[in-house]
Amino acid sequence: MPIAARHHELRNRVVEAVDWKFAEPVKLIFMKDGSVDPERPTIDEFDAILRVGGGKESSLSPGASRAWRSKLAAGKAELHIDPARYDGPAFATGDRIRAIARKGQPRFEVLRVDDRGESRLILELGEQ
């Protein structure tokens, strides 16, 4: 006998409230073989939560050497989508996201899709 979860209504209200406060418009561009996919049309504006980390500094020289000050900042970005509001095409590695409300409209590439979460569809992004 399946047991119905009683928290779904509360979870949906919390996700909606968080999106209302933190979501921003992004452009969703679906790609196939390096070009825009004609079978999955671009979504010009969709509200989702885009989080871009400050990056992690990594030394380019092996070992603990600090003689050279060459470092690489590897940024981490994620797009959090409310699956209850999204009815577009499935995401795939290589699809593109553009932050249309941010200065310079930064672009990102989908590196990984996590669609197993209960409250969010999460796209791990790399900067373009």
C-alpha positions as CSV (number, residue, x, y, z in Angstrom):
1,M,0.0,0.0,0.0
2,P,1.6,3.3,-1.0
3,I,1.8,6.0,1.6
4,A,1.0,9.5,0.3
5,A,3.4,12.2,1.3
6,R,1.8,15.0,3.2
7,H,4.5,17.6,2.7
8,H,4.0,18.2,-1.1
9,E,1.7,21.2,-0.7
10,L,4.1,22.8,1.8
11,R,7.1,22.1,-0.4
12,N,5.4,23.6,-3.4
13,R,4.6,26.8,-1.5
14,V,8.1,27.1,-0.2
15,V,9.6,26.6,-3.7
16,E,7.2,29.2,-5.1
17,A,8.1,31.7,-2.4
18,V,11.8,31.2,-2.9
19,D,11.4,31.6,-6.7
20,W,9.4,34.8,-6.2
21,K,12.3,36.3,-4.2
22,F,15.4,34.9,-6.0
23,A,14.5,33.8,-9.5
24,E,15.6,35.8,-12.5
25,P,14.9,35.6,-16.2
26,V,17.2,33.4,-18.3
27,K,17.2,32.3,-21.9
28,L,17.2,28.6,-22.5
29,I,18.9,27.6,-25.7
30,F,18.8,23.9,-26.7
31,M,21.7,22.6,-28.8
32,K,22.3,19.6,-31.0
33,D,25.7,18.9,-32.6
34,G,27.0,22.4,-31.8
35,S,24.0,24.2,-33.4
36,V,20.7,25.3,-32.1
37,D,18.3,22.3,-32.1
38,P,15.3,23.0,-34.4
39,E,13.3,20.3,-32.7
40,R,13.7,21.9,-29.2
41,P,12.8,25.6,-29.7
42,T,14.6,28.2,-27.6
43,I,12.7,29.6,-24.6
44,D,13.4,33.4,-24.7
45,E,12.5,34.0,-21.1
46,F,12.1,31.7,-18.1
47,D,12.4,32.5,-14.4
48,A,14.8,30.3,-12.5
49,I,17.4,30.7,-9.7
50,L,20.9,31.2,-11.1
51,R,23.7,30.8,-8.6
52,V,27.2,31.6,-9.6
53,G,30.0,30.9,-7.1
54,G,33.1,33.0,-6.6
55,G,35.3,30.1,-7.9
56,K,38.0,28.2,-6.3
57,E,41.6,29.2,-6.7
58,S,43.9,26.4,-7.8
59,S,47.6,26.7,-8.2
60,L,48.8,25.8,-11.7
61,S,52.2,24.7,-10.5
62,P,52.5,21.1,-9.0
63,G,53.1,20.6,-5.4
64,A,53.1,23.3,-2.7
65,S,55.3,25.6,-4.7
66,R,54.4,29.3,-4.3
67,A,57.3,30.6,-6.4
68,W,54.9,31.5,-9.2
69,R,51.7,33.2,-8.5
70,S,49.7,31.7,-11.4
71,K,46.3,30.6,-10.2
72,L,43.1,29.6,-12.0
73,A,39.7,30.5,-10.8
74,A,37.2,27.8,-11.6
75,G,33.7,29.1,-11.2
76,K,30.8,27.0,-10.4
77,A,27.3,27.8,-11.5
78,E,23.9,26.1,-11.1
79,L,20.5,26.8,-12.4
80,H,17.6,25.7,-10.1
81,I,14.3,25.2,-11.9
82,D,10.9,24.5,-10.3
83,P,9.8,21.4,-12.2
84,A,6.2,22.2,-11.5
85,R,6.5,25.4,-13.6
86,Y,8.7,24.0,-16.4
87,D,7.0,22.1,-19.2
88,G,9.7,22.6,-21.9
89,P,12.0,20.1,-23.6
90,A,14.3,17.9,-21.6
91,F,17.7,19.4,-21.0
92,A,20.9,17.8,-22.3
93,T,24.6,18.3,-21.8
94,G,25.8,21.1,-24.2
95,D,22.6,23.1,-24.0
96,R,23.1,26.8,-23.2
97,I,21.8,29.3,-20.7
98,R,22.0,33.1,-21.0
99,A,21.5,35.3,-17.9
100,I,19.5,38.0,-19.7
101,A,19.0,40.3,-16.7
102,R,22.7,40.4,-15.7
103,K,25.2,42.9,-16.9
104,G,26.8,41.5,-20.1
105,Q,24.3,38.7,-20.3
106,P,26.8,36.0,-19.3
107,R,26.5,32.6,-21.1
108,F,26.7,29.2,-19.6
109,E,26.9,25.6,-20.9
110,V,25.0,22.7,-19.3
111,L,27.6,20.3,-18.0
112,R,25.3,18.0,-16.0
113,V,21.5,17.6,-15.5
114,D,20.2,16.5,-12.1
115,D,16.6,15.6,-12.5
116,R,16.3,13.3,-9.5
117,G,15.5,15.9,-6.9
118,E,12.0,16.2,-5.5
119,S,11.8,20.0,-5.5
120,R,14.2,21.2,-8.1
121,L,15.7,20.4,-11.5
122,I,19.3,21.4,-11.2
123,L,21.6,22.2,-14.1
124,E,25.3,22.3,-13.3
125,L,26.8,24.9,-15.6
126,G,30.2,25.9,-16.9
127,E,31.0,29.4,-18.0
128,Q,31.3,30.1,-21.7
